[in-house]
């Protein structure tokens, strides 16, 4: 991942199944923070969802899609990236909408 982030440069979004903003993931966070290229991490695994911002990186956790039967219990979102670098997350069903600046 270190090599990929260095090669990509610019603004990078990361998709991950596990939450990486918690203390047990300090090594992963250090890699994400080092190059300054990562602006957001979109992740899952924590069924209640969540959001935090740590060292200028947004961590958006999508709510679980396995919380119950039927479409009303699903969660999904789209992310729009604006020219100024801001992002708009539009949540559907149980997913939370959020503006990231």
C-alpha positions as CSV (number, residue, x, y, z in Angstrom):
1,X,0.0,0.0,0.0
2,X,2.9,2.4,0.7
3,X,4.2,2.0,-2.8
4,X,0.8,2.5,-4.3
5,X,0.1,5.7,-2.4
6,X,3.5,7.1,-3.3
7,X,2.9,6.2,-7.0
8,X,-0.6,7.6,-7.2
9,X,0.0,11.0,-5.5
10,X,-2.8,13.5,-5.6
11,X,-6.1,13.0,-3.7
12,X,-6.8,9.4,-3.0
13,X,-9.9,7.7,-1.6
14,X,-9.5,4.3,0.1
15,X,-12.1,1.5,0.2
16,X,-11.7,-0.9,3.1
17,X,-13.8,-3.6,4.8
18,X,-12.5,-3.0,8.3
19,X,-12.3,0.2,10.3
20,X,-8.9,1.7,10.3
21,X,-9.4,4.8,12.4
22,X,-9.3,2.9,15.7
23,X,-6.3,2.5,17.9
24,X,-5.6,-1.1,16.9
25,X,-4.9,0.1,13.3
26,X,-2.3,2.7,14.1
27,X,0.2,1.2,11.6
28,X,-2.3,1.3,8.8
29,X,-3.3,4.9,9.7
30,X,0.4,5.9,9.7
31,X,0.8,4.7,6.1
32,X,-2.4,6.5,5.0
33,X,-1.3,9.7,6.7
34,X,2.4,9.7,5.7
35,X,2.2,10.8,2.1
36,X,-0.7,13.3,2.6
37,X,-2.5,12.0,-0.5
38,X,-5.4,10.2,1.2
39,X,-8.4,12.4,1.7
40,X,-11.0,9.9,2.7
41,X,-11.4,6.2,3.7
42,X,-14.8,4.5,3.1
43,X,-15.1,1.4,5.2
44,X,-17.5,-1.1,6.6
45,X,-17.6,-3.8,9.3
46,X,-19.0,-1.6,12.2
47,X,-22.7,-2.4,11.8
48,X,-23.9,0.9,13.3
49,X,-21.8,3.0,10.8
50,X,-20.0,6.1,11.9
51,X,-17.8,9.0,10.9
52,X,-14.6,10.6,12.2
53,X,-11.9,12.9,10.9
54,X,-8.3,12.1,12.1
55,X,-5.3,14.1,10.9
56,X,-7.2,15.6,7.9
57,X,-8.5,12.2,6.7
58,X,-12.2,11.5,6.7
59,X,-13.3,8.1,7.8
60,X,-16.9,7.2,6.8
61,X,-18.2,3.9,7.9
62,X,-21.2,2.6,6.0
63,X,-23.9,0.9,8.1
64,X,-24.2,-2.8,7.7
65,X,-26.2,-4.2,4.9
66,X,-26.9,-7.4,6.8
67,X,-28.9,-5.9,9.7
68,X,-32.2,-7.5,8.6
69,X,-34.4,-8.8,5.8
70,X,-35.9,-6.6,3.2
71,X,-34.7,-3.5,1.3
72,X,-35.6,-1.2,4.1
73,X,-32.7,-2.7,6.1
74,X,-30.1,-2.2,3.4
75,X,-27.6,0.7,3.3
76,X,-25.7,2.1,0.3
77,X,-24.4,5.5,-0.7
78,X,-23.0,7.5,-3.6
79,X,-20.0,9.9,-3.3
80,X,-19.8,13.0,-5.4
81,X,-16.3,14.6,-5.5
82,X,-16.5,18.4,-6.3
83,X,-13.9,20.4,-8.1
84,X,-12.8,22.1,-4.8
85,X,-12.1,18.7,-3.2
86,X,-15.2,18.6,-1.1
87,X,-17.3,15.4,-1.2
88,X,-21.0,14.9,-0.8
89,X,-22.1,11.5,0.4
90,X,-25.7,10.7,-0.4
91,X,-27.0,7.9,1.8
92,X,-29.9,5.6,0.8
93,X,-32.1,3.5,3.0
94,X,-30.2,3.3,6.3
95,X,-27.0,5.0,5.1
96,X,-26.2,8.5,6.4
97,X,-25.7,11.4,4.1
98,X,-22.8,13.7,4.9
99,X,-20.9,16.6,3.4
100,X,-17.1,16.3,3.8
101,X,-15.0,19.5,3.4
